[in-house]
Amino acid sequence: MNENWRVSGFYNYLDSSVGPHSAFFQDDRDEERETFIHTYIDRATGMQMTSELDCPGM
């Protein structure tokens, strides 16, 4: 070993959980559906985009 060697380390313990929560899907349709409208910002263009996606569990 010489002065050009280095030993380092890192340790992290995070005791956490999400817990109970609910999700909100904004959609104007009143009827029962198998899809939902997802609105997001496209990181490449900065424009608001929408996609129709399958509902989870369907």
C-alpha distance matrix in Angstrom:
0.0 3.8 7.2 7.9 6.6 9.4 11.0 14.8 18.0 21.7 24.7 28.4 31.4 34.8 37.8 40.6 43.4 45.8 48.9 52.5 53.1 55.6 55.4 57.9 59.0 61.3 64.1 67.8 69.0 71.2 71.5 69.2 66.5 63.7 61.8 60.8 60.2 56.7 56.4 53.0 51.7 50.2 46.9 47.3 50.8 51.2 54.6 55.9 56.2 57.9 57.5 59.6 57.5 58.3 58.5 55.8 57.2 59.9
3.8 0.0 3.8 5.5 6.0 9.1 11.7 15.3 18.8 22.5 25.7 29.3 32.6 35.8 39.0 41.6 44.5 46.8 50.0 53.5 53.9 56.3 56.1 58.4 59.5 61.6 64.4 68.0 69.5 71.7 72.2 70.1 67.4 64.7 62.6 61.4 60.6 57.0 56.4 53.0 51.4 49.9 46.5 46.8 50.2 50.6 54.0 55.6 56.1 58.0 57.8 60.1 58.2 59.3 59.5 56.9 58.5 61.2
7.2 3.8 0.0 3.8 5.6 7.9 11.1 14.1 17.9 21.3 24.7 28.1 31.5 34.6 37.9 40.4 43.3 45.4 48.7 52.2 52.5 54.9 54.6 56.7 57.9 59.8 62.7 66.3 67.9 70.2 70.9 68.9 66.3 63.7 61.5 60.0 59.1 55.4 54.6 51.1 49.3 48.0 44.5 44.8 48.1 48.3 51.9 53.5 54.2 56.3 56.4 58.8 57.0 58.3 58.5 56.0 57.8 60.5
7.9 5.5 3.8 0.0 3.8 6.7 10.3 13.2 16.8 20.1 23.7 27.0 30.5 33.4 36.9 39.1 41.8 43.8 47.2 50.5 50.7 52.9 52.4 54.4 55.4 57.3 60.1 63.7 65.2 67.6 68.2 66.3 63.5 60.8 58.6 57.2 56.3 52.6 51.8 48.3 46.5 45.0 41.4 41.7 45.0 45.4 48.9 50.6 51.2 53.3 53.3 55.8 54.0 55.3 55.7 53.4 55.2 57.7
6.6 6.0 5.6 3.8 0.0 3.8 6.9 10.1 13.7 17.2 20.6 24.0 27.5 30.5 33.9 36.3 39.0 41.1 44.4 47.9 48.2 50.5 50.2 52.4 53.5 55.6 58.4 62.0 63.5 65.7 66.2 64.1 61.4 58.7 56.6 55.4 54.6 51.0 50.5 47.0 45.5 44.1 40.7 41.2 44.6 44.9 48.3 49.7 50.2 52.1 51.9 54.2 52.2 53.3 53.6 51.0 52.7 55.3
9.4 9.1 7.9 6.7 3.8 0.0 3.8 6.5 10.2 13.7 17.2 20.5 24.0 27.0 30.4 32.8 35.6 37.8 41.1 44.5 44.9 47.3 47.1 49.4 50.6 52.7 55.6 59.3 60.8 62.9 63.5 61.5 58.9 56.3 54.2 52.8 52.1 48.4 47.9 44.5 43.1 42.0 38.6 39.3 42.7 42.8 46.1 47.4 47.9 49.7 49.6 51.9 49.9 51.0 51.0 48.5 50.1 52.9
11.0 11.7 11.1 10.3 6.9 3.8 0.0 3.8 7.1 10.8 14.0 17.5 20.9 24.1 27.3 29.9 32.8 35.1 38.3 41.8 42.5 45.0 45.0 47.5 48.9 51.2 54.1 57.8 59.2 61.2 61.7 59.5 57.0 54.4 52.5 51.2 50.7 47.1 46.8 43.6 42.5 41.5 38.3 39.3 42.8 42.7 45.9 46.9 47.3 48.8 48.6 50.6 48.4 49.3 49.1 46.4 47.9 50.8
14.8 15.3 14.1 13.2 10.1 6.5 3.8 0.0 3.8 7.2 10.7 14.0 17.5 20.6 23.9 26.4 29.3 31.6 34.8 38.3 38.9 41.5 41.6 44.0 45.5 47.8 50.8 54.5 56.0 57.9 58.5 56.4 54.0 51.5 49.6 48.2 47.7 44.0 43.7 40.5 39.5 38.7 35.5 36.9 40.2 39.9 43.1 43.9 44.4 45.9 45.7 47.7 45.6 46.4 46.1 43.4 45.0 48.0
18.0 18.8 17.9 16.8 13.7 10.2 7.1 3.8 0.0 3.8 7.0 10.5 13.8 17.0 20.2 22.8 25.7 28.1 31.2 34.8 35.5 38.2 38.4 41.0 42.6 45.0 48.1 51.8 53.2 54.9 55.5 53.2 50.9 48.5 46.7 45.3 45.0 41.5 41.3 38.3 37.6 37.0 34.0 35.6 39.0 38.5 41.5 42.0 42.4 43.7 43.4 45.2 42.9 43.6 43.1 40.3 41.8 44.8
21.7 22.5 21.3 20.1 17.2 13.7 10.8 7.2 3.8 0.0 3.8 6.8 10.4 13.3 16.7 19.1 22.1 24.5 27.6 31.2 31.9 34.6 34.9 37.6 39.3 41.8 44.9 48.6 50.0 51.6 52.3 50.1 47.9 45.6 43.8 42.4 42.1 38.6 38.5 35.5 35.0 34.7 31.8 33.8 37.0 36.2 39.1 39.4 39.8 41.0 40.8 42.5 40.2 40.9 40.2 37.3 38.9 42.1
24.7 25.7 24.7 23.7 20.6 17.2 14.0 10.7 7.0 3.8 0.0 3.8 6.9 10.2 13.3 16.0 19.1 21.8 24.6 28.3 29.3 32.3 32.9 35.8 37.7 40.4 43.5 47.2 48.5 49.9 50.5 48.2 46.2 43.9 42.4 41.0 41.0 37.6 37.7 35.1 34.9 34.9 32.3 34.6 37.7 36.7 39.4 39.4 39.6 40.5 40.1 41.6 39.1 39.4 38.5 35.5 36.8 40.1
28.4 29.3 28.1 27.0 24.0 20.5 17.5 14.0 10.5 6.8 3.8 0.0 3.8 6.5 9.9 12.4 15.5 18.2 21.1 24.7 25.7 28.7 29.5 32.3 34.5 37.1 40.3 44.0 45.3 46.6 47.3 45.1 43.2 41.1 39.6 38.1 38.1 34.8 34.9 32.4 32.5 32.8 30.4 33.0 36.0 34.7 37.2 36.9 37.2 37.9 37.6 39.0 36.5 36.9 35.7 32.7 34.2 37.5
31.4 32.6 31.5 30.5 27.5 24.0 20.9 17.5 13.8 10.4 6.9 3.8 0.0 3.8 6.4 9.4 12.7 15.8 18.3 22.0 23.5 26.7 27.9 30.9 33.3 36.1 39.3 42.9 44.1 45.2 45.8 43.4 41.8 39.8 38.5 37.1 37.5 34.3 34.8 32.6 33.1 33.7 31.7 34.5 37.3 35.8 38.1 37.4 37.6 37.9 37.5 38.5 35.9 35.9 34.4 31.3 32.4 36.0
34.8 35.8 34.6 33.4 30.5 27.0 24.1 20.6 17.0 13.3 10.2 6.5 3.8 0.0 3.8 5.9 9.3 12.2 14.7 18.5 19.8 23.1 24.4 27.4 29.9 32.7 36.0 39.5 40.8 41.7 42.5 40.2 38.7 36.9 35.6 34.1 34.5 31.4 31.9 29.9 30.6 31.6 29.8 32.8 35.4 33.7 35.7 34.8 35.0 35.2 34.8 35.8 33.2 33.3 31.5 28.5 29.8 33.4
37.8 39.0 37.9 36.9 33.9 30.4 27.3 23.9 20.2 16.7 13.3 9.9 6.4 3.8 0.0 3.8 7.2 10.8 12.5 16.3 18.2 21.8 23.5 26.8 29.5 32.5 35.7 39.1 40.2 40.8 41.5 39.1 37.9 36.2 35.3 33.9 34.6 31.8 32.6 31.0 32.1 33.3 31.9 35.1 37.5 35.7 37.4 36.1 36.2 36.0 35.5 36.1 33.4 33.1 31.0 27.8 28.8 32.5
40.6 41.6 40.4 39.1 36.3 32.8 29.9 26.4 22.8 19.1 16.0 12.4 9.4 5.9 3.8 0.0 3.8 7.1 9.0 12.8 14.5 18.0 19.8 23.1 25.9 28.8 32.0 35.4 36.6 37.2 37.9 35.6 34.5 33.0 32.0 30.4 31.2 28.5 29.3 28.0 29.2 30.7 29.6 32.9 35.2 33.2 34.7 33.1 33.2 32.8 32.4 32.9 30.3 30.0 27.8 24.8 26.0 29.6
43.4 44.5 43.3 41.8 39.0 35.6 32.8 29.3 25.7 22.1 19.1 15.5 12.7 9.3 7.2 3.8 0.0 3.8 5.6 9.3 11.2 14.6 16.6 20.0 22.8 25.9 29.0 32.4 33.3 33.8 34.4 32.0 30.9 29.5 28.7 27.3 28.3 25.9 27.0 26.0 27.7 29.4 28.7 32.1 34.2 32.2 33.3 31.4 31.2 30.5 29.9 30.1 27.3 26.8 24.4 21.4 22.4 26.1
45.8 46.8 45.4 43.8 41.1 37.8 35.1 31.6 28.1 24.5 21.8 18.2 15.8 12.2 10.8 7.1 3.8 0.0 3.8 6.8 7.7 11.0 12.9 16.2 19.1 22.2 25.2 28.6 29.6 30.1 30.9 28.6 27.6 26.4 25.5 23.8 24.8 22.5 23.6 22.9 24.8 26.7 26.4 29.9 31.7 29.6 30.4 28.3 28.1 27.2 26.7 26.8 24.3 23.9 21.3 18.6 20.0 23.5
48.9 50.0 48.7 47.2 44.4 41.1 38.3 34.8 31.2 27.6 24.6 21.1 18.3 14.7 12.5 9.0 5.6 3.8 0.0 3.8 6.4 10.1 12.9 16.3 19.5 22.6 25.5 28.6 29.5 29.4 30.1 27.8 27.3 26.3 25.9 24.4 25.8 23.9 25.3 25.1 27.3 29.5 29.4 33.0 34.6 32.3 32.8 30.4 30.1 28.9 28.3 28.0 25.4 24.7 21.7 19.0 19.9 23.5
52.5 53.5 52.2 50.5 47.9 44.5 41.8 38.3 34.8 31.2 28.3 24.7 22.0 18.5 16.3 12.8 9.3 6.8 3.8 0.0 3.8 7.2 10.5 13.8 17.1 20.2 22.9 25.8 26.5 26.2 26.9 24.6 24.4 23.8 23.6 22.1 23.7 22.4 23.9 24.3 26.9 29.3 29.7 33.3 34.6 32.2 32.3 29.6 29.2 27.6 26.9 26.3 23.8 22.9 19.6 17.2 18.1 21.4
53.1 53.9 52.5 50.7 48.2 44.9 42.5 38.9 35.5 31.9 29.3 25.7 23.5 19.8 18.2 14.5 11.2 7.7 6.4 3.8 0.0 3.8 6.9 10.1 13.5 16.5 19.3 22.3 23.2 23.2 24.1 22.2 21.8 21.4 20.8 18.9 20.3 18.9 20.3 20.8 23.5 26.1 26.7 30.3 31.4 28.9 28.8 26.0 25.6 24.0 23.6 23.1 20.9 20.3 17.1 15.2 16.7 19.8
55.6 56.3 54.9 52.9 50.5 47.3 45.0 41.5 38.2 34.6 32.3 28.7 26.7 23.1 21.8 18.0 14.6 11.0 10.1 7.2 3.8 0.0 3.8 6.8 10.1 13.1 15.7 18.7 19.5 19.4 20.4 18.6 18.3 18.2 17.5 15.6 17.0 16.1 17.8 18.8 21.9 24.6 25.7 29.2 29.9 27.5 27.0 23.8 23.3 21.3 20.9 20.0 18.1 17.6 14.2 13.0 14.7 17.4
55.4 56.1 54.6 52.4 50.2 47.1 45.0 41.6 38.4 34.9 32.9 29.5 27.9 24.4 23.5 19.8 16.6 12.9 12.9 10.5 6.9 3.8 0.0 3.8 6.6 9.9 12.6 15.9 16.8 17.4 18.5 16.8 16.0 15.8 14.5 12.2 13.4 12.3 14.1 15.3 18.6 21.2 22.7 26.1 26.6 24.3 23.6 20.3 19.6 17.6 17.1 16.4 14.7 14.6 11.6 11.0 13.5 15.7
57.9 58.4 56.7 54.4 52.4 49.4 47.5 44.0 41.0 37.6 35.8 32.3 30.9 27.4 26.8 23.1 20.0 16.2 16.3 13.8 10.1 6.8 3.8 0.0 3.8 6.4 9.3 12.5 13.9 14.7 16.4 15.5 14.8 15.2 13.5 10.6 11.2 10.5 11.9 13.8 17.1 20.1 22.0 25.3 25.3 22.8 21.6 18.2 17.6 15.5 15.6 15.0 14.1 14.6 11.9 12.4 15.3 16.7
59.0 59.5 57.9 55.4 53.5 50.6 48.9 45.5 42.6 39.3 37.7 34.5 33.3 29.9 29.5 25.9 22.8 19.1 19.5 17.1 13.5 10.1 6.6 3.8 0.0 3.8 6.1 9.7 11.0 12.5 14.0 13.3 12.1 12.5 10.3 7.1 7.5 7.5 9.3 12.0 15.6 18.3 20.7 23.7 23.5 21.3 19.7 16.0 14.9 12.3 12.2 11.4 11.0 11.9 9.7 11.3 14.4 15.1
61.3 61.6 59.8 57.3 55.6 52.7 51.2 47.8 45.0 41.8 40.4 37.1 36.1 32.7 32.5 28.8 25.9 22.2 22.6 20.2 16.5 13.1 9.9 6.4 3.8 0.0 3.8 6.9 9.3 11.3 13.6 14.0 13.0 14.2 11.7 8.0 7.1 7.7 8.5 11.6 15.0 17.9 20.7 23.5 22.6 20.3 18.2 14.4 13.8 11.3 12.1 11.6 12.4 14.0 12.5 14.6 17.7 17.8
64.1 64.4 62.7 60.1 58.4 55.6 54.1 50.8 48.1 44.9 43.5 40.3 39.3 36.0 35.7 32.0 29.0 25.2 25.5 22.9 19.3 15.7 12.6 9.3 6.1 3.8 0.0 3.8 5.7 8.3 10.5 11.4 10.4 12.2 9.8 6.7 6.0 8.5 9.8 13.4 16.8 19.4 22.5 24.9 23.8 22.0 19.4 15.6 14.3 11.2 11.6 10.3 11.7 13.0 12.0 14.9 17.7 17.0
67.8 68.0 66.3 63.7 62.0 59.3 57.8 54.5 51.8 48.6 47.2 44.0 42.9 39.5 39.1 35.4 32.4 28.6 28.6 25.8 22.3 18.7 15.9 12.5 9.7 6.9 3.8 0.0 3.8 6.4 9.4 11.5 11.4 13.9 12.1 9.6 9.0 11.8 12.7 16.4 19.5 22.0 25.3 27.5 26.0 24.1 21.2 17.5 16.4 13.5 14.1 12.7 14.6 15.8 14.9 18.1 20.6 19.5
69.0 69.5 67.9 65.2 63.5 60.8 59.2 56.0 53.2 50.0 48.5 45.3 44.1 40.8 40.2 36.6 33.3 29.6 29.5 26.5 23.2 19.5 16.8 13.9 11.0 9.3 5.7 3.8 0.0 3.8 5.9 8.2 8.3 11.3 10.3 8.9 9.5 13.0 14.7 18.5 21.8 24.0 27.4 29.4 28.1 26.6 23.6 20.0 18.3 14.9 14.6 12.2 13.9 14.4 13.6 17.0 18.9 17.3
71.2 71.7 70.2 67.6 65.7 62.9 61.2 57.9 54.9 51.6 49.9 46.6 45.2 41.7 40.8 37.2 33.8 30.1 29.4 26.2 23.2 19.4 17.4 14.7 12.5 11.3 8.3 6.4 3.8 0.0 3.8 6.8 8.6 12.2 12.2 11.4 12.8 16.1 17.9 21.7 25.1 27.4 30.7 32.9 31.7 30.0 27.2 23.5 21.9 18.5 18.1 15.5 16.5 16.3 14.8 17.9 19.3 17.8
71.5 72.2 70.9 68.2 66.2 63.5 61.7 58.5 55.5 52.3 50.5 47.3 45.8 42.5 41.5 37.9 34.4 30.9 30.1 26.9 24.1 20.4 18.5 16.4 14.0 13.6 10.5 9.4 5.9 3.8 0.0 3.8 6.2 9.9 11.0 11.4 13.6 17.0 19.5 23.2 26.7 28.7 32.0 34.0 33.1 31.8 28.9 25.3 23.2 19.6 18.4 15.3 15.9 14.9 13.7 16.8 17.6 15.6
69.2 70.1 68.9 66.3 64.1 61.5 59.5 56.4 53.2 50.1 48.2 45.1 43.4 40.2 39.1 35.6 32.0 28.6 27.8 24.6 22.2 18.6 16.8 15.5 13.3 14.0 11.4 11.5 8.2 6.8 3.8 0.0 3.8 7.2 9.2 10.4 13.4 16.6 19.5 23.0 26.7 28.5 31.6 33.8 33.3 32.1 29.5 25.9 23.6 19.8 18.1 14.7 14.4 12.7 11.0 13.8 14.1 12.1
66.5 67.4 66.3 63.5 61.4 58.9 57.0 54.0 50.9 47.9 46.2 43.2 41.8 38.7 37.9 34.5 30.9 27.6 27.3 24.4 21.8 18.3 16.0 14.8 12.1 13.0 10.4 11.4 8.3 8.6 6.2 3.8 0.0 3.8 5.6 7.5 10.7 13.8 17.1 20.4 24.1 25.6 28.7 30.7 30.3 29.4 26.8 23.4 20.8 17.0 14.8 11.3 10.8 9.1 8.1 11.4 12.1 9.7
63.7 64.7 63.7 60.8 58.7 56.3 54.4 51.5 48.5 45.6 43.9 41.1 39.8 36.9 36.2 33.0 29.5 26.4 26.3 23.8 21.4 18.2 15.8 15.2 12.5 14.2 12.2 13.9 11.3 12.2 9.9 7.2 3.8 0.0 3.8 7.1 10.6 13.1 16.8 19.6 23.3 24.3 27.3 29.2 29.2 28.6 26.3 23.1 20.1 16.4 13.6 10.0 8.5 5.9 5.5 8.7 9.3 6.5
61.8 62.6 61.5 58.6 56.6 54.2 52.5 49.6 46.7 43.8 42.4 39.6 38.5 35.6 35.3 32.0 28.7 25.5 25.9 23.6 20.8 17.5 14.5 13.5 10.3 11.7 9.8 12.1 10.3 12.2 11.0 9.2 5.6 3.8 0.0 3.8 7.0 9.5 13.1 16.0 19.6 20.6 23.7 25.5 25.5 24.8 22.5 19.3 16.3 12.6 9.9 6.3 5.2 4.2 4.9 8.6 10.6 8.6
60.8 61.4 60.0 57.2 55.4 52.8 51.2 48.2 45.3 42.4 41.0 38.1 37.1 34.1 33.9 30.4 27.3 23.8 24.4 22.1 18.9 15.6 12.2 10.6 7.1 8.0 6.7 9.6 8.9 11.4 11.4 10.4 7.5 7.1 3.8 0.0 3.8 6.4 9.8 13.0 16.6 18.2 21.3 23.4 23.1 22.1 19.7 16.3 13.8 10.1 8.3 5.6 5.5 6.4 6.1 9.5 12.4 11.3
60.2 60.6 59.1 56.3 54.6 52.1 50.7 47.7 45.0 42.1 41.0 38.1 37.5 34.5 34.6 31.2 28.3 24.8 25.8 23.7 20.3 17.0 13.4 11.2 7.5 7.1 6.0 9.0 9.5 12.8 13.6 13.4 10.7 10.6 7.0 3.8 0.0 3.8 6.5 10.0 13.5 15.2 18.5 20.5 19.9 18.7 16.2 12.7 10.2 6.6 5.7 4.6 6.4 9.0 9.5 12.4 15.7 14.8
56.7 57.0 55.4 52.6 51.0 48.4 47.1 44.0 41.5 38.6 37.6 34.8 34.3 31.4 31.8 28.5 25.9 22.5 23.9 22.4 18.9 16.1 12.3 10.5 7.5 7.7 8.5 11.8 13.0 16.1 17.0 16.6 13.8 13.1 9.5 6.4 3.8 0.0 3.8 6.6 10.3 12.1 15.1 17.4 17.2 15.8 13.8 10.5 8.3 5.4 5.2 6.1 6.9 10.0 10.4 12.4 16.1 15.9
56.4 56.4 54.6 51.8 50.5 47.9 46.8 43.7 41.3 38.5 37.7 34.9 34.8 31.9 32.6 29.3 27.0 23.6 25.3 23.9 20.3 17.8 14.1 11.9 9.3 8.5 9.8 12.7 14.7 17.9 19.5 19.5 17.1 16.8 13.1 9.8 6.5 3.8 0.0 3.8 7.2 9.6 12.8 15.2 14.4 12.6 10.5 6.9 5.7 4.4 6.6 8.9 10.4 13.7 14.2 16.0 19.7 19.7
53.0 53.0 51.1 48.3 47.0 44.5 43.6 40.5 38.3 35.5 35.1 32.4 32.6 29.9 31.0 28.0 26.0 22.9 25.1 24.3 20.8 18.8 15.3 13.8 12.0 11.6 13.4 16.4 18.5 21.7 23.2 23.0 20.4 19.6 16.0 13.0 10.0 6.6 3.8 0.0 3.8 6.4 9.1 11.9 11.6 9.6 8.4 5.7 5.4 6.3 8.5 11.5 12.5 15.8 16.4 17.6 21.4 21.8
51.7 51.4 49.3 46.5 45.5 43.1 42.5 39.5 37.6 35.0 34.9 32.5 33.1 30.6 32.1 29.2 27.7 24.8 27.3 26.9 23.5 21.9 18.6 17.1 15.6 15.0 16.8 19.5 21.8 25.1 26.7 26.7 24.1 23.3 19.6 16.6 13.5 10.3 7.2 3.8 0.0 3.8 6.1 8.8 8.2 5.9 5.6 4.5 5.9 8.7 11.2 14.6 15.8 19.2 20.1 21.1 24.9 25.3
50.2 49.9 48.0 45.0 44.1 42.0 41.5 38.7 37.0 34.7 34.9 32.8 33.7 31.6 33.3 30.7 29.4 26.7 29.5 29.3 26.1 24.6 21.2 20.1 18.3 17.9 19.4 22.0 24.0 27.4 28.7 28.5 25.6 24.3 20.6 18.2 15.2 12.1 9.6 6.4 3.8 0.0 3.8 5.5 5.6 5.2 5.5 6.3 6.5 9.6 11.4 15.1 16.2 19.7 21.2 22.1 25.7 26.0
46.9 46.5 44.5 41.4 40.7 38.6 38.3 35.5 34.0 31.8 32.3 30.4 31.7 29.8 31.9 29.6 28.7 26.4 29.4 29.7 26.7 25.7 22.7 22.0 20.7 20.7 22.5 25.3 27.4 30.7 32.0 31.6 28.7 27.3 23.7 21.3 18.5 15.1 12.8 9.1 6.1 3.8 0.0 3.8 5.7 5.3 7.8 9.4 10.2 13.3 14.9 18.5 19.1 22.4 23.7 24.1 27.7 28.4
47.3 46.8 44.8 41.7 41.2 39.3 39.3 36.9 35.6 33.8 34.6 33.0 34.5 32.8 35.1 32.9 32.1 29.9 33.0 33.3 30.3 29.2 26.1 25.3 23.7 23.5 24.9 27.5 29.4 32.9 34.0 33.8 30.7 29.2 25.5 23.4 20.5 17.4 15.2 11.9 8.8 5.5 3.8 0.0 3.8 6.0 8.3 10.9 11.4 14.7 16.2 19.9 20.8 24.2 25.9 26.5 30.0 30.4
50.8 50.2 48.1 45.0 44.6 42.7 42.8 40.2 39.0 37.0 37.7 36.0 37.3 35.4 37.5 35.2 34.2 31.7 34.6 34.6 31.4 29.9 26.6 25.3 23.5 22.6 23.8 26.0 28.1 31.7 33.1 33.3 30.3 29.2 25.5 23.1 19.9 17.2 14.4 11.6 8.2 5.6 5.7 3.8 0.0 3.8 5.3 8.7 9.9 13.6 15.8 19.6 21.1 24.8 26.5 27.6 31.2 31.3
51.2 50.6 48.3 45.4 44.9 42.8 42.7 39.9 38.5 36.2 36.7 34.7 35.8 33.7 35.7 33.2 32.2 29.6 32.3 32.2 28.9 27.5 24.3 22.8 21.3 20.3 22.0 24.1 26.6 30.0 31.8 32.1 29.4 28.6 24.8 22.1 18.7 15.8 12.6 9.6 5.9 5.2 5.3 6.0 3.8 0.0 3.8 6.8 9.2 12.9 15.6 19.3 20.8 24.4 25.6 26.7 30.4 30.8
54.6 54.0 51.9 48.9 48.3 46.1 45.9 43.1 41.5 39.1 39.4 37.2 38.1 35.7 37.4 34.7 33.3 30.4 32.8 32.3 28.8 27.0 23.6 21.6 19.7 18.2 19.4 21.2 23.6 27.2 28.9 29.5 26.8 26.3 22.5 19.7 16.2 13.8 10.5 8.4 5.6 5.5 7.8 8.3 5.3 3.8 0.0 3.8 6.3 10.0 13.1 16.8 18.8 22.6 23.9 25.5 29.2 29.1
55.9 55.6 53.5 50.6 49.7 47.4 46.9 43.9 42.0 39.4 39.4 36.9 37.4 34.8 36.1 33.1 31.4 28.3 30.4 29.6 26.0 23.8 20.3 18.2 16.0 14.4 15.6 17.5 20.0 23.5 25.3 25.9 23.4 23.1 19.3 16.3 12.7 10.5 6.9 5.7 4.5 6.3 9.4 10.9 8.7 6.8 3.8 0.0 3.8 7.0 10.5 13.9 16.0 19.7 20.8 22.6 26.3 26.2
56.2 56.1 54.2 51.2 50.2 47.9 47.3 44.4 42.4 39.8 39.6 37.2 37.6 35.0 36.2 33.2 31.2 28.1 30.1 29.2 25.6 23.3 19.6 17.6 14.9 13.8 14.3 16.4 18.3 21.9 23.2 23.6 20.8 20.1 16.3 13.8 10.2 8.3 5.7 5.4 5.9 6.5 10.2 11.4 9.9 9.2 6.3 3.8 0.0 3.8 6.9 10.5 12.8 16.6 18.1 20.1 23.7 23.2
57.9 58.0 56.3 53.3 52.1 49.7 48.8 45.9 43.7 41.0 40.5 37.9 37.9 35.2 36.0 32.8 30.5 27.2 28.9 27.6 24.0 21.3 17.6 15.5 12.3 11.3 11.2 13.5 14.9 18.5 19.6 19.8 17.0 16.4 12.6 10.1 6.6 5.4 4.4 6.3 8.7 9.6 13.3 14.7 13.6 12.9 10.0 7.0 3.8 0.0 3.8 6.9 9.6 13.3 14.8 17.1 20.6 19.9
57.5 57.8 56.4 53.3 51.9 49.6 48.6 45.7 43.4 40.8 40.1 37.6 37.5 34.8 35.5 32.4 29.9 26.7 28.3 26.9 23.6 20.9 17.1 15.6 12.2 12.1 11.6 14.1 14.6 18.1 18.4 18.1 14.8 13.6 9.9 8.3 5.7 5.2 6.6 8.5 11.2 11.4 14.9 16.2 15.8 15.6 13.1 10.5 6.9 3.8 0.0 3.8 6.2 9.9 12.1 14.5 17.8 16.8
59.6 60.1 58.8 55.8 54.2 51.9 50.6 47.7 45.2 42.5 41.6 39.0 38.5 35.8 36.1 32.9 30.1 26.8 28.0 26.3 23.1 20.0 16.4 15.0 11.4 11.6 10.3 12.7 12.2 15.5 15.3 14.7 11.3 10.0 6.3 5.6 4.6 6.1 8.9 11.5 14.6 15.1 18.5 19.9 19.6 19.3 16.8 13.9 10.5 6.9 3.8 0.0 3.8 7.1 9.4 12.3 15.3 13.7
57.5 58.2 57.0 54.0 52.2 49.9 48.4 45.6 42.9 40.2 39.1 36.5 35.9 33.2 33.4 30.3 27.3 24.3 25.4 23.8 20.9 18.1 14.7 14.1 11.0 12.4 11.7 14.6 13.9 16.5 15.9 14.4 10.8 8.5 5.2 5.5 6.4 6.9 10.4 12.5 15.8 16.2 19.1 20.8 21.1 20.8 18.8 16.0 12.8 9.6 6.2 3.8 0.0 3.8 6.4 8.9 11.8 10.6
58.3 59.3 58.3 55.3 53.3 51.0 49.3 46.4 43.6 40.9 39.4 36.9 35.9 33.3 33.1 30.0 26.8 23.9 24.7 22.9 20.3 17.6 14.6 14.6 11.9 14.0 13.0 15.8 14.4 16.3 14.9 12.7 9.1 5.9 4.2 6.4 9.0 10.0 13.7 15.8 19.2 19.7 22.4 24.2 24.8 24.4 22.6 19.7 16.6 13.3 9.9 7.1 3.8 0.0 3.8 6.3 8.5 6.9
58.5 59.5 58.5 55.7 53.6 51.0 49.1 46.1 43.1 40.2 38.5 35.7 34.4 31.5 31.0 27.8 24.4 21.3 21.7 19.6 17.1 14.2 11.6 11.9 9.7 12.5 12.0 14.9 13.6 14.8 13.7 11.0 8.1 5.5 4.9 6.1 9.5 10.4 14.2 16.4 20.1 21.2 23.7 25.9 26.5 25.6 23.9 20.8 18.1 14.8 12.1 9.4 6.4 3.8 0.0 3.8 6.3 5.7
55.8 56.9 56.0 53.4 51.0 48.5 46.4 43.4 40.3 37.3 35.5 32.7 31.3 28.5 27.8 24.8 21.4 18.6 19.0 17.2 15.2 13.0 11.0 12.4 11.3 14.6 14.9 18.1 17.0 17.9 16.8 13.8 11.4 8.7 8.6 9.5 12.4 12.4 16.0 17.6 21.1 22.1 24.1 26.5 27.6 26.7 25.5 22.6 20.1 17.1 14.5 12.3 8.9 6.3 3.8 0.0 3.8 5.6
57.2 58.5 57.8 55.2 52.7 50.1 47.9 45.0 41.8 38.9 36.8 34.2 32.4 29.8 28.8 26.0 22.4 20.0 19.9 18.1 16.7 14.7 13.5 15.3 14.4 17.7 17.7 20.6 18.9 19.3 17.6 14.1 12.1 9.3 10.6 12.4 15.7 16.1 19.7 21.4 24.9 25.7 27.7 30.0 31.2 30.4 29.2 26.3 23.7 20.6 17.8 15.3 11.8 8.5 6.3 3.8 0.0 3.8
59.9 61.2 60.5 57.7 55.3 52.9 50.8 48.0 44.8 42.1 40.1 37.5 36.0 33.4 32.5 29.6 26.1 23.5 23.5 21.4 19.8 17.4 15.7 16.7 15.1 17.8 17.0 19.5 17.3 17.8 15.6 12.1 9.7 6.5 8.6 11.3 14.8 15.9 19.7 21.8 25.3 26.0 28.4 30.4 31.3 30.8 29.1 26.2 23.2 19.9 16.8 13.7 10.6 6.9 5.7 5.6 3.8 0.0
